[in-house]
Amino acid sequence: MITSENIKSYIEGSLPCELVKVEGDDGHHFNAIIVSHEFRGKNKIQQHQLVYKALGDRMKQEIHALSMKTLTPEQWSENNAQS
């Protein structure tokens, strides 16, 4: 069974990230926050495609659902400053 930590490692191994947080405890449904400079200049669909590419076939076979919030480092800083 795939774990949150597995997903985090897969993303970090294929996509340069400043931050990756993955939660989910049922082995099928996960929530992720991913902060990467690779997201600059890309829309949300393009950002999510980068994450799907990092996860490869695991998205089709092992991960049933992944809800993700993708942010640039600047967006992450702005969101945390407002919190």
C-alpha positions in Angstrom: 0.0 0.0 0.0 1.3 3.5 -0.9 1.8 6.0 1.9 1.9 9.8 2.2 5.7 9.5 2.6 6.0 7.5 -0.6 4.1 10.1 -2.6 6.2 12.9 -1.0 9.4 11.0 -2.0 8.2 10.4 -5.6 7.4 14.1 -6.1 10.6 15.3 -4.6 12.6 12.8 -6.6 11.3 14.1 -9.9 10.4 17.8 -9.3 12.6 20.4 -7.7 10.5 21.5 -4.7 10.9 24.0 -1.8 8.1 22.2 0.1 6.0 19.0 -0.2 3.4 18.1 2.4 1.3 15.0 1.7 -1.5 13.8 4.0 -3.8 10.8 3.8 -4.1 7.7 5.9 -6.4 5.4 4.0 -3.8 4.4 1.3 -5.9 5.7 -1.6 -6.9 9.3 -1.0 -4.3 12.0 -0.4 -4.0 15.8 -0.1 -0.8 17.6 -1.0 0.7 21.1 -0.9 3.5 21.4 -3.3 5.7 24.5 -3.6 8.1 24.7 -6.6 9.8 27.4 -8.7 8.9 25.1 -11.6 5.3 26.4 -11.3 6.3 30.0 -12.2 4.5 31.2 -15.4 2.3 28.1 -15.6 -1.5 27.8 -15.0 -2.9 25.4 -12.5 -3.5 22.7 -15.1 0.1 22.9 -16.2 1.3 22.8 -12.6 -0.8 19.7 -11.9 0.5 18.1 -15.0 4.1 18.5 -13.7 3.1 16.7 -10.5 1.3 13.9 -12.4 4.4 13.5 -14.6 6.5 13.2 -11.4 4.2 10.5 -10.1 4.1 8.7 -13.5 2.1 5.5 -13.7 1.6 5.5 -9.9 -1.2 8.0 -10.5 -3.1 5.4 -12.6 -2.3 2.3 -10.6 -1.6 3.0 -6.9 -3.1 6.5 -6.1 -6.8 6.6 -6.3 -7.2 10.3 -5.6 -4.8 13.2 -5.1 -6.1 16.6 -4.2 -3.3 19.1 -4.6 -2.6 22.8 -4.0 0.3 23.9 -6.1 2.1 27.2 -5.4 5.2 29.1 -6.4 7.6 30.1 -3.6 6.2 33.7 -3.8 2.6 32.5 -3.6 3.5 30.3 -0.6 5.2 33.3 1.2 2.2 35.5 0.5 -0.2 32.9 1.8 1.8 32.3 5.0 2.2 36.0 5.6 -1.6 36.4 5.6 -2.1 33.5 8.1 
